[in-house]
Amino acid sequence: MATDHIRYDVLARDALRGVLRRVLTDAAEHGLPGEHHFFITFLSTADGVKLSPRLLAQYPEEMTIILQHQFWDLVVSEDRFEVGLSFGGIPERLVVPFAAIKSFLDPSVKFGLQFEPSDEAAETPTANLPAVPAATSLPVPAPATAAESKDESKDDPAKPSEGAEVVRLDRFRKK
Protein backbone atom coordinates (compact mmCIF):
# COMPACT_ATOMS: atom_id res chain seq x y z
CA MET A 1 0.00 0.00 0.00
CA ALA A 2 1.33 3.44 -0.93
CA THR A 3 2.22 5.97 1.76
CA ASP A 4 -0.19 8.88 2.08
CA HIS A 5 2.16 11.85 2.13
CA ILE A 6 -0.72 14.28 1.71
CA ARG A 7 -2.53 13.00 4.85
CA TYR A 8 -6.07 13.03 3.53
CA ASP A 9 -7.32 11.78 6.90
CA VAL A 10 -6.00 14.89 8.66
CA LEU A 11 -7.35 17.19 5.93
CA ALA A 12 -10.81 15.59 6.17
CA ARG A 13 -10.84 15.74 9.96
CA ASP A 14 -9.88 19.43 9.94
CA ALA A 15 -12.50 20.21 7.29
CA LEU A 16 -15.22 18.52 9.33
CA ARG A 17 -14.10 20.37 12.47
CA GLY A 18 -14.59 23.49 10.32
CA VAL A 19 -18.21 22.45 9.77
CA LEU A 20 -18.65 22.17 13.54
CA ARG A 21 -16.96 25.57 14.06
CA ARG A 22 -19.26 27.18 11.48
CA VAL A 23 -22.43 25.68 13.00
CA LEU A 24 -21.47 26.86 16.49
CA THR A 25 -20.51 30.32 15.18
CA ASP A 26 -23.93 30.66 13.54
CA ALA A 27 -25.62 29.52 16.76
CA ALA A 28 -23.61 32.07 18.76
CA GLU A 29 -24.59 34.89 16.38
CA HIS A 30 -28.22 34.00 15.59
CA GLY A 31 -29.34 31.36 18.11
CA LEU A 32 -30.53 27.88 17.23
CA PRO A 33 -33.00 27.84 14.33
CA GLY A 34 -36.11 25.68 14.42
CA GLU A 35 -35.77 22.42 16.31
CA HIS A 36 -31.97 22.23 15.99
CA HIS A 37 -30.04 21.25 19.11
CA PHE A 38 -26.59 19.78 19.64
CA PHE A 39 -25.08 16.92 21.62
CA ILE A 40 -21.33 17.48 21.92
CA THR A 41 -19.10 14.82 23.48
CA PHE A 42 -15.52 15.71 24.38
CA LEU A 43 -12.55 14.36 26.34
CA SER A 44 -12.74 16.08 29.72
CA THR A 45 -8.98 15.94 30.43
CA ALA A 46 -7.71 16.94 26.97
CA ASP A 47 -5.33 19.88 26.70
CA GLY A 48 -7.17 23.18 26.89
CA VAL A 49 -10.44 21.82 28.31
CA LYS A 50 -11.56 23.92 31.28
CA LEU A 51 -14.11 22.44 33.67
CA SER A 52 -14.76 23.04 37.34
CA PRO A 53 -13.23 20.46 39.70
CA ARG A 54 -16.78 19.34 40.52
CA LEU A 55 -17.58 18.53 36.88
CA LEU A 56 -14.18 16.94 36.28
CA ALA A 57 -14.78 14.63 39.26
CA GLN A 58 -18.20 13.72 37.86
CA TYR A 59 -16.94 13.23 34.28
CA PRO A 60 -13.28 12.11 34.58
CA GLU A 61 -12.90 10.79 31.03
CA GLU A 62 -15.48 12.33 28.74
CA MET A 63 -18.54 14.52 28.96
CA THR A 64 -21.56 15.15 26.76
CA ILE A 65 -23.26 18.54 26.81
CA ILE A 66 -26.52 19.52 25.19
CA LEU A 67 -26.95 22.94 23.63
CA GLN A 68 -30.67 23.51 23.28
CA HIS A 69 -32.68 25.85 25.51
CA GLN A 70 -30.59 26.75 28.53
CA PHE A 71 -27.12 27.87 27.54
CA TRP A 72 -25.59 31.34 27.37
CA ASP A 73 -22.55 33.31 26.26
CA LEU A 74 -21.54 30.93 23.47
CA VAL A 75 -18.23 32.22 22.13
CA VAL A 76 -16.47 30.48 19.24
CA SER A 77 -12.83 31.05 18.28
CA GLU A 78 -10.58 29.39 15.73
CA ASP A 79 -9.54 26.52 18.03
CA ARG A 80 -12.25 26.26 20.74
CA PHE A 81 -15.67 27.27 22.02
CA GLU A 82 -16.80 28.53 25.39
CA VAL A 83 -20.31 28.26 26.78
CA GLY A 84 -22.25 28.78 29.97
CA LEU A 85 -24.45 25.91 31.17
CA SER A 86 -26.20 25.01 34.38
CA PHE A 87 -25.51 21.66 36.08
CA GLY A 88 -27.83 20.79 38.94
CA GLY A 89 -28.82 24.45 39.19
CA ILE A 90 -25.19 25.62 39.44
CA PRO A 91 -23.98 27.82 36.55
CA GLU A 92 -20.68 26.74 35.00
CA ARG A 93 -18.42 28.06 32.24
CA LEU A 94 -16.86 25.43 29.96
CA VAL A 95 -14.00 25.86 27.51
CA VAL A 96 -13.71 23.08 24.92
CA PRO A 97 -11.02 22.99 22.21
CA PHE A 98 -12.24 21.52 18.92
CA ALA A 99 -9.36 19.03 19.14
CA ALA A 100 -10.97 17.51 22.27
CA ILE A 101 -14.34 16.81 20.63
CA LYS A 102 -15.20 13.17 20.00
CA SER A 103 -18.66 13.59 18.49
CA PHE A 104 -21.26 16.12 17.44
CA LEU A 105 -24.93 15.24 16.88
CA ASP A 106 -27.91 17.29 15.76
CA PRO A 107 -30.73 14.78 16.27
CA SER A 108 -33.35 17.16 14.86
CA VAL A 109 -32.03 16.46 11.37
CA LYS A 110 -30.35 13.12 12.09
CA PHE A 111 -26.85 14.45 11.40
CA GLY A 112 -23.68 13.63 13.28
CA LEU A 113 -19.92 13.75 13.10
CA GLN A 114 -17.51 11.49 14.93
CA PHE A 115 -13.86 12.39 15.38
CA GLU A 116 -10.73 10.47 16.17
CA PRO A 117 -8.83 12.39 18.84
CA SER A 118 -6.41 14.79 17.18
CA ASP A 119 -2.70 14.79 17.94
CA GLU A 120 -3.12 17.42 20.70
CA ALA A 121 -5.93 15.53 22.44
CA ALA A 122 -4.20 12.17 21.92
CA GLU A 123 -1.36 13.23 24.22
CA THR A 124 -3.67 13.25 27.25
CA PRO A 125 -4.08 10.32 29.65
CA THR A 126 -7.46 9.46 28.13
CA ALA A 127 -5.93 8.83 24.73
CA ASN A 128 -6.07 5.09 25.36
CA LEU A 129 -9.82 5.17 24.76
CA PRO A 130 -10.89 3.10 21.77
CA ALA A 131 -10.21 5.03 18.58
CA VAL A 132 -12.94 5.69 16.07
CA PRO A 133 -12.46 6.20 12.35
CA ALA A 134 -11.12 9.62 11.43
CA ALA A 135 -13.86 12.27 11.17
CA THR A 136 -16.75 10.50 9.56
CA SER A 137 -20.21 11.82 8.84
CA LEU A 138 -22.84 9.88 10.73
CA PRO A 139 -26.37 10.26 9.32
CA VAL A 140 -27.93 8.51 12.31
CA PRO A 141 -30.43 9.70 14.92
CA ALA A 142 -29.22 10.30 18.45
CA PRO A 143 -30.96 8.18 21.05
CA ALA A 144 -33.11 10.09 23.50
CA THR A 145 -33.84 8.86 26.98
CA ALA A 146 -36.94 9.56 28.99
CA ALA A 147 -34.88 11.80 31.29
CA GLU A 148 -33.81 13.97 28.36
CA SER A 149 -37.41 14.75 27.48
CA LYS A 150 -37.81 16.81 30.67
CA ASP A 151 -37.01 20.52 30.43
CA GLU A 152 -34.88 20.55 33.56
CA SER A 153 -32.61 17.81 32.23
CA LYS A 154 -31.73 19.65 29.03
CA ASP A 155 -29.09 21.59 30.90
CA ASP A 156 -27.82 18.60 32.89
CA PRO A 157 -26.08 16.15 30.56
CA ALA A 158 -25.93 13.34 33.10
CA LYS A 159 -25.28 10.06 31.43
CA PRO A 160 -28.36 7.84 31.30
CA SER A 161 -28.35 5.00 33.79
CA GLU A 162 -27.91 1.51 32.52
CA GLY A 163 -31.16 0.00 31.38
CA ALA A 164 -32.63 3.41 30.56
CA GLU A 165 -35.62 3.29 28.25
CA VAL A 166 -35.16 4.88 24.82
CA VAL A 167 -38.08 7.09 23.86
CA ARG A 168 -38.54 8.63 20.42
CA LEU A 169 -39.69 12.22 20.89
CA ASP A 170 -41.17 12.31 17.38
CA ARG A 171 -43.93 10.08 18.70
CA PHE A 172 -45.24 12.96 20.83
CA ARG A 173 -45.04 15.76 18.26
CA LYS A 174 -48.09 16.98 16.42
CA LYS A 175 -47.97 16.15 12.73
C-alpha positions as CSV (number, residue, x, y, z in Angstrom):
1,M,0.0,0.0,0.0
2,A,1.3,3.4,-0.9
3,T,2.2,6.0,1.8
4,D,-0.2,8.9,2.1
5,H,2.2,11.9,2.1
6,I,-0.7,14.3,1.7
7,R,-2.5,13.0,4.8
8,Y,-6.1,13.0,3.5
9,D,-7.3,11.8,6.9
10,V,-6.0,14.9,8.7
11,L,-7.4,17.2,5.9
12,A,-10.8,15.6,6.2
13,R,-10.8,15.7,10.0
14,D,-9.9,19.4,9.9
15,A,-12.5,20.2,7.3
16,L,-15.2,18.5,9.3
17,R,-14.1,20.4,12.5
18,G,-14.6,23.5,10.3
19,V,-18.2,22.4,9.8
20,L,-18.6,22.2,13.5
21,R,-17.0,25.6,14.1
22,R,-19.3,27.2,11.5
23,V,-22.4,25.7,13.0
24,L,-21.5,26.9,16.5
25,T,-20.5,30.3,15.2
26,D,-23.9,30.7,13.5
27,A,-25.6,29.5,16.8
28,A,-23.6,32.1,18.8
29,E,-24.6,34.9,16.4
30,H,-28.2,34.0,15.6
31,G,-29.3,31.4,18.1
32,L,-30.5,27.9,17.2
33,P,-33.0,27.8,14.3
34,G,-36.1,25.7,14.4
35,E,-35.8,22.4,16.3
36,H,-32.0,22.2,16.0
37,H,-30.0,21.2,19.1
38,F,-26.6,19.8,19.6
39,F,-25.1,16.9,21.6
40,I,-21.3,17.5,21.9
41,T,-19.1,14.8,23.5
42,F,-15.5,15.7,24.4
43,L,-12.6,14.4,26.3
44,S,-12.7,16.1,29.7
45,T,-9.0,15.9,30.4
46,A,-7.7,16.9,27.0
47,D,-5.3,19.9,26.7
48,G,-7.2,23.2,26.9
49,V,-10.4,21.8,28.3
50,K,-11.6,23.9,31.3
51,L,-14.1,22.4,33.7
52,S,-14.8,23.0,37.3
53,P,-13.2,20.5,39.7
54,R,-16.8,19.3,40.5
55,L,-17.6,18.5,36.9
56,L,-14.2,16.9,36.3
57,A,-14.8,14.6,39.3
58,Q,-18.2,13.7,37.9
59,Y,-16.9,13.2,34.3
60,P,-13.3,12.1,34.6
61,E,-12.9,10.8,31.0
62,E,-15.5,12.3,28.7
63,M,-18.5,14.5,29.0
64,T,-21.6,15.2,26.8
65,I,-23.3,18.5,26.8
66,I,-26.5,19.5,25.2
67,L,-26.9,22.9,23.6
68,Q,-30.7,23.5,23.3
69,H,-32.7,25.8,25.5
70,Q,-30.6,26.7,28.5
71,F,-27.1,27.9,27.5
72,W,-25.6,31.3,27.4
73,D,-22.6,33.3,26.3
74,L,-21.5,30.9,23.5
75,V,-18.2,32.2,22.1
76,V,-16.5,30.5,19.2
77,S,-12.8,31.1,18.3
78,E,-10.6,29.4,15.7
79,D,-9.5,26.5,18.0
80,R,-12.2,26.3,20.7
81,F,-15.7,27.3,22.0
82,E,-16.8,28.5,25.4
83,V,-20.3,28.3,26.8
84,G,-22.3,28.8,30.0
85,L,-24.4,25.9,31.2
86,S,-26.2,25.0,34.4
87,F,-25.5,21.7,36.1
88,G,-27.8,20.8,38.9
89,G,-28.8,24.5,39.2
90,I,-25.2,25.6,39.4
91,P,-24.0,27.8,36.5
92,E,-20.7,26.7,35.0
93,R,-18.4,28.1,32.2
94,L,-16.9,25.4,30.0
95,V,-14.0,25.9,27.5
96,V,-13.7,23.1,24.9
97,P,-11.0,23.0,22.2
98,F,-12.2,21.5,18.9
99,A,-9.4,19.0,19.1
100,A,-11.0,17.5,22.3
101,I,-14.3,16.8,20.6
102,K,-15.2,13.2,20.0
103,S,-18.7,13.6,18.5
104,F,-21.3,16.1,17.4
105,L,-24.9,15.2,16.9
106,D,-27.9,17.3,15.8
107,P,-30.7,14.8,16.3
108,S,-33.3,17.2,14.9
109,V,-32.0,16.5,11.4
110,K,-30.4,13.1,12.1
111,F,-26.9,14.5,11.4
112,G,-23.7,13.6,13.3
113,L,-19.9,13.8,13.1
114,Q,-17.5,11.5,14.9
115,F,-13.9,12.4,15.4
116,E,-10.7,10.5,16.2
117,P,-8.8,12.4,18.8
118,S,-6.4,14.8,17.2
119,D,-2.7,14.8,17.9
120,E,-3.1,17.4,20.7
121,A,-5.9,15.5,22.4
122,A,-4.2,12.2,21.9
123,E,-1.4,13.2,24.2
124,T,-3.7,13.2,27.3
125,P,-4.1,10.3,29.7
126,T,-7.5,9.5,28.1
127,A,-5.9,8.8,24.7
128,N,-6.1,5.1,25.4
129,L,-9.8,5.2,24.8
130,P,-10.9,3.1,21.8
131,A,-10.2,5.0,18.6
132,V,-12.9,5.7,16.1
133,P,-12.5,6.2,12.3
134,A,-11.1,9.6,11.4
135,A,-13.9,12.3,11.2
136,T,-16.8,10.5,9.6
137,S,-20.2,11.8,8.8
138,L,-22.8,9.9,10.7
139,P,-26.4,10.3,9.3
140,V,-27.9,8.5,12.3
141,P,-30.4,9.7,14.9
142,A,-29.2,10.3,18.5
143,P,-31.0,8.2,21.0
144,A,-33.1,10.1,23.5
145,T,-33.8,8.9,27.0
146,A,-36.9,9.6,29.0
147,A,-34.9,11.8,31.3
148,E,-33.8,14.0,28.4
149,S,-37.4,14.8,27.5
150,K,-37.8,16.8,30.7
151,D,-37.0,20.5,30.4
152,E,-34.9,20.5,33.6
153,S,-32.6,17.8,32.2
154,K,-31.7,19.7,29.0
155,D,-29.1,21.6,30.9
156,D,-27.8,18.6,32.9
157,P,-26.1,16.1,30.6
158,A,-25.9,13.3,33.1
159,K,-25.3,10.1,31.4
160,P,-28.4,7.8,31.3
161,S,-28.4,5.0,33.8
162,E,-27.9,1.5,32.5
163,G,-31.2,0.0,31.4
164,A,-32.6,3.4,30.6
165,E,-35.6,3.3,28.2
166,V,-35.2,4.9,24.8
167,V,-38.1,7.1,23.9
168,R,-38.5,8.6,20.4
169,L,-39.7,12.2,20.9
170,D,-41.2,12.3,17.4
171,R,-43.9,10.1,18.7
172,F,-45.2,13.0,20.8
173,R,-45.0,15.8,18.3
174,K,-48.1,17.0,16.4
175,K,-48.0,16.2,12.7
